[in-house]
């Protein structure tokens, strides 16, 4: 459920002191970075020299440089459910490649583009019918993706096509392995939202209704679109194959499953499929953080609200000269979880927050 209402003071008051201090009386620090201030001068030569210097373009570099300056934090709690069916995966440096090799480099041919740097993986898996598939994906999915990526590329394939093939093949492999290598039955399944973070690209792959968003400047950008049975294209696909979408406490495939794609759920084939939707987002210096979460968050908070909480808390902590015991990313994950609980979220709650602007040494530095 994606609502546009903003976070209220009562929500923050009911959360932790970290969250409740989010909207204090002091405003956000303004920045003049990138602005050029001018002064008058009687020397025309001096003005010409300054103008010539301003026209010299800075050396091109990858946006994320060596991709070692990000921090992360996560929470994964049972909430008000009887069983815990969520699982998360954080795998720093699951690949080590040059930015040119990964693809989508913003500074091809530059020194930074040719340096070997870590490529990070983040995944949230929201199980249903049991926890077996979600746990299996958390332990296995990133390994399968690395194996698929290392396969020899098809001649002439663009870098996006190679990643699309890697993700699609990995989700299909994981789906097949669930039946043969896990304890899951055909009645068990899981969502899967996975992000690969390189120095210049954010590559997102999604099955189901877990979600990923990017906070960039003052905007919160959706990196995924929930795959719901009543989404027009999904409804058409399901009905064209003889399936039915029944409104039973929300739109559900045959009145059972409230999503149209997932890993597992073999008893609902061919209507439920493990085919991911993949997006590519070029990183920017304005990027604040990435947030991946299960619907325990999204059922009670909109994209805008989540982004607002993350931005305000991260910016306030970056301005502070005091080193905290936990990273800013962890503080955001904790606050979002507490706000969701205070709003009576009825599901398991899992959140991963990746701080893309972290520069100081903090816990969980990648």
C-alpha positions in Angstrom: 0.0 0.0 0.0 1.7 3.2 -1.2 0.2 6.2 0.7 1.3 9.8 0.3 0.7 10.9 3.9 3.9 12.1 5.7 5.3 10.7 8.9 3.5 12.2 11.8 5.0 13.4 15.1 3.0 10.8 17.0 4.6 8.0 14.9 8.1 9.3 15.7 7.2 9.7 19.4 6.1 6.1 19.6 9.4 4.9 18.0 12.8 5.0 19.5 14.5 8.2 20.7 16.6 8.0 17.6 13.5 8.3 15.4 11.7 10.7 17.7 14.6 13.2 17.5 14.3 13.2 13.7 12.1 16.3 13.4 13.8 18.5 16.0 13.7 22.3 15.9 17.0 22.7 14.1 16.7 22.5 10.3 18.8 20.5 7.8 22.2 22.0 7.0 22.3 23.8 3.8 25.1 23.2 1.4 26.8 25.4 -1.2 28.9 22.6 -2.7 29.4 23.1 -6.4 28.4 26.8 -6.3 30.9 29.4 -7.5 31.0 32.7 -5.5 32.4 35.7 -7.4 34.2 38.8 -6.3 35.0 42.0 -8.1 38.5 42.7 -9.2 40.2 45.5 -11.1 42.5 43.0 -12.8 41.2 41.7 -16.1 44.1 39.2 -16.2 43.1 37.7 -12.9 39.4 37.2 -14.0 40.6 35.6 -17.2 42.9 33.3 -15.3 40.0 32.2 -12.9 37.7 31.7 -15.9 40.3 29.5 -17.7 40.8 27.4 -14.6 37.0 26.9 -14.2 36.8 25.5 -17.7 39.3 22.7 -17.0 37.2 19.6 -16.6 38.0 17.4 -13.5 39.5 14.0 -14.1 36.7 11.5 -14.7 36.2 9.0 -11.9 33.7 6.3 -11.1 30.8 7.6 -9.0 31.4 5.1 -6.2 35.2 5.3 -6.6 36.5 2.0 -5.2 33.1 1.1 -3.8 34.5 0.7 -0.3 33.0 3.8 1.3 29.5 2.5 2.0 28.1 1.2 5.2 25.0 -0.9 5.9 22.6 -1.9 8.6 19.6 -4.2 8.8 16.8 -5.5 11.0 14.7 -8.7 10.6 12.1 -9.2 13.3 9.1 -11.5 13.7 6.7 -8.7 14.6 3.2 -9.8 15.3 3.4 -13.0 13.3 3.5 -16.4 15.0 6.4 -17.6 12.8 9.4 -15.9 11.3 9.4 -16.4 7.5 11.6 -13.5 6.4 15.3 -13.8 5.6 18.0 -11.3 4.5 21.4 -11.5 2.9 24.2 -9.0 3.0 27.3 -10.1 1.1 30.0 -7.4 0.8 32.3 -8.1 -2.1 30.4 -11.1 -3.4 32.3 -10.3 -6.7 35.6 -8.5 -7.2 35.8 -6.9 -10.7 36.8 -3.7 -12.5 34.0 -1.3 -13.1 34.6 -1.6 -16.9 34.0 -5.4 -16.5 30.8 -5.0 -14.5 29.4 -2.6 -17.1 27.8 0.8 -17.1 30.9 2.6 -16.0 30.4 6.4 -15.9 34.1 7.0 -16.5 35.2 4.3 -19.0 38.9 4.2 -19.7 39.7 6.2 -16.5 42.1 5.0 -13.9 39.3 4.1 -11.4 37.4 2.1 -14.1 40.3 -0.3 -14.4 40.9 -0.9 -10.7 39.6 -4.1 -9.2 37.0 -3.2 -6.6 34.3 -5.1 -4.6 30.8 -5.5 -5.9 28.2 -5.8 -3.1 25.0 -7.9 -2.8 21.9 -7.2 -0.7 18.8 -9.4 -0.7 15.4 -9.5 1.2 13.3 -12.6 1.0 9.7 -12.8 2.4 8.6 -16.3 2.7 5.0 -17.7 2.8 3.7 -21.1 3.7 7.0 -21.6 5.7 10.5 -20.2 6.0 12.3 -22.8 4.0 12.4 -21.1 0.6 13.4 -17.7 2.1 16.2 -19.2 4.1 17.4 -21.2 1.0 17.5 -18.0 -1.1 19.3 -16.0 1.6 22.0 -18.7 1.7 22.2 -19.6 -2.0 20.9 -16.8 -4.4 24.0 -14.6 -4.4 26.3 -17.6 -5.0 24.1 -18.6 -8.0 24.2 -15.1 -9.4 28.0 -15.0 -9.1 28.2 -18.4 -10.9 25.9 -17.2 -13.7 27.7 -13.9 -14.1 31.0 -15.8 -14.5 29.7 -17.8 -17.4 31.2 -16.9 -20.8 29.3 -13.9 -22.2 27.4 -14.3 -25.5 29.3 -12.6 -28.3 28.1 -9.1 -28.9 25.9 -9.0 -25.8 25.6 -5.6 -24.1 26.5 -5.5 -20.4 22.8 -5.0 -19.4 21.9 -8.1 -21.4 24.6 -10.1 -19.6 23.2 -9.1 -16.2 19.6 -9.8 -17.3 20.7 -13.3 -18.3 22.6 -13.8 -15.0 19.6 -12.7 -12.9 17.0 -14.6 -14.9 19.1 -17.7 -15.0 19.8 -17.5 -11.2 16.2 -17.1 -10.2 15.2 -20.0 -12.4 18.1 -22.1 -11.0 17.2 -21.2 -7.4 13.6 -22.1 -8.1 14.5 -25.5 -9.4 17.0 -26.2 -6.6 14.4 -25.3 -3.9 12.6 -28.6 -4.7 15.7 -30.8 -4.9 18.0 -29.3 -2.3 15.8 -27.8 0.4 13.1 -29.1 2.7 10.4 -27.0 1.1 7.3 -28.5 -0.3 5.4 -27.3 -3.4 3.2 -25.2 -1.1 6.1 -23.0 0.1 7.5 -19.9 -1.6 9.2 -16.6 -1.2 9.5 -13.1 -2.7 13.0 -12.1 -3.7 14.4 -8.6 -4.1 18.1 -8.4 -4.8 20.5 -5.5 -5.5 24.0 -5.7 -6.9 25.9 -2.5 -6.1 29.0 -1.6 -8.2 31.0 1.6 -8.3 28.7 3.0 -11.0 25.5 0.9 -11.1 22.6 -0.2 -8.9 21.2 -3.3 -10.5 17.9 -4.5 -9.1 16.1 -7.8 -9.6 12.7 -8.5 -8.1 10.1 -11.2 -7.8 7.0 -10.5 -5.7 6.0 -7.6 -3.5 9.1 -6.9 -1.4 10.5 -3.6 -2.6 13.7 -1.5 -3.1 13.9 2.3 -3.2 16.8 4.8 -3.8 17.0 8.1 -1.9 18.6 10.6 -4.3 18.7 14.2 -3.1 15.1 15.1 -2.1 13.6 12.3 -4.2 12.7 8.7 -3.3 13.0 6.6 -6.5 11.2 3.2 -6.8 13.7 0.6 -8.1 11.0 -2.1 -8.2 7.3 -2.3 -9.0 5.2 -4.7 -6.8 4.1 -7.7 -8.8 0.5 -8.0 -7.7 -2.2 -10.2 -9.3 -4.4 -7.2 -10.1 -1.6 -5.3 -11.9 -2.9 -4.9 -15.4 -0.1 -6.8 -17.2 0.0 -9.5 -14.5 -3.7 -10.0 -14.5 -3.7 -10.4 -18.3 -0.9 -12.9 -18.1 -2.6 -15.0 -15.4 -6.0 -15.0 -17.1 -4.5 -15.8 -20.5 -3.2 -19.0 -19.0 -6.5 -20.0 -17.5 -5.9 -18.6 -14.1 -8.2 -16.6 -11.9 -7.6 -13.6 -9.6 -10.1 -13.6 -6.7 -10.5 -10.7 -4.3 -10.2 -12.4 -0.9 -8.8 -9.9 1.6 -7.1 -8.3 -1.4 -6.4 -9.6 -5.0 -5.0 -13.1 -4.9 -4.2 -15.8 -7.4 -7.1 -18.3 -7.0 -7.9 -16.5 -3.8 -4.6 -17.8 -2.2 -1.5 -15.8 -3.0 -1.3 -12.0 -2.9 1.6 -11.8 -5.4 2.0 -12.9 -9.0 5.6 -13.9 -9.1 7.8 -15.8 -6.5 10.4 -18.4 -6.0 8.8 -21.7 -5.2 5.0 -22.1 -5.0 5.1 -24.9 -7.6 1.5 -25.8 -6.9 0.4 -22.6 -8.6 2.3 -23.0 -11.8 2.1 -21.6 -14.5 0.4 -18.6 -12.9 3.1 -17.9 -10.3 6.5 -17.7 -12.1 10.1 -17.0 -10.9 10.8 -14.5 -13.6 12.4 -11.3 -12.2 11.9 -7.8 -13.4 15.4 -6.1 -13.7 16.3 -2.4 -13.6 19.5 -0.5 -14.0 20.2 2.8 -12.2 23.4 4.7 -12.7 24.8 6.0 -9.4 25.0 9.7 -8.8 26.9 11.9 -6.3 23.4 12.9 -5.0 22.5 9.4 -3.9 21.9 9.1 -0.1 21.0 5.5 0.5 19.4 2.3 -0.7 16.5 0.7 1.2 15.3 -2.9 0.6 12.4 -4.2 2.7 9.6 -6.8 3.0 6.0 -5.7 3.0 6.0 -5.5 6.8 7.3 -2.0 6.1 5.5 -1.2 2.9 2.0 -2.2 4.2 2.1 0.7 6.7 4.6 3.2 5.1 4.8 4.8 1.7 8.0 5.1 -0.4 7.9 8.8 0.4 7.7 8.4 4.1 10.5 5.8 4.2 12.7 8.1 2.2 11.9 11.1 4.4 12.9 9.2 7.6 16.1 8.0 6.1 17.2 11.3 4.7 16.6 13.3 7.8 18.2 10.8 10.1 21.3 10.2 7.9 21.9 13.9 7.3 21.5 14.7 11.0 24.0 12.0 12.0 26.5 13.1 9.3 26.5 16.6 10.7 27.2 15.3 14.2 30.9 15.2 15.3 30.2 12.4 17.8 31.1 8.9 16.8 28.1 6.6 17.6 28.2 3.0 18.5 26.0 2.1 15.5 26.2 3.3 11.9 23.7 5.8 10.5 22.4 3.0 8.2 21.7 0.8 11.2 19.9 3.6 13.0 17.6 4.1 10.0 16.8 0.4 9.8 16.0 0.4 13.5 13.8 3.5 13.3 11.9 2.2 10.3 11.2 -1.0 12.1 10.0 0.7 15.2 7.7 3.1 13.2 6.2 0.1 11.4 5.6 -1.7 14.7 4.0 1.4 16.2 1.6 1.5 13.2 0.6 -2.1 14.0 2.2 -3.8 11.0 0.9 -7.3 11.1 3.7 -9.0 9.2 7.4 -10.0 9.7 9.6 -6.9 9.1 12.9 -7.0 7.4 14.9 -3.9 6.3 18.3 -3.4 4.8 19.7 0.2 4.6 22.9 1.0 2.6 24.4 4.4 3.2 25.9 5.5 -0.1 27.6 8.7 1.3 29.3 7.2 4.3 32.9 8.5 4.7 33.9 8.1 8.3 34.9 4.8 9.9 31.8 3.2 11.3 30.6 -0.3 12.1 29.9 -2.6 9.2 32.0 -0.7 6.7 32.2 -2.6 3.4 
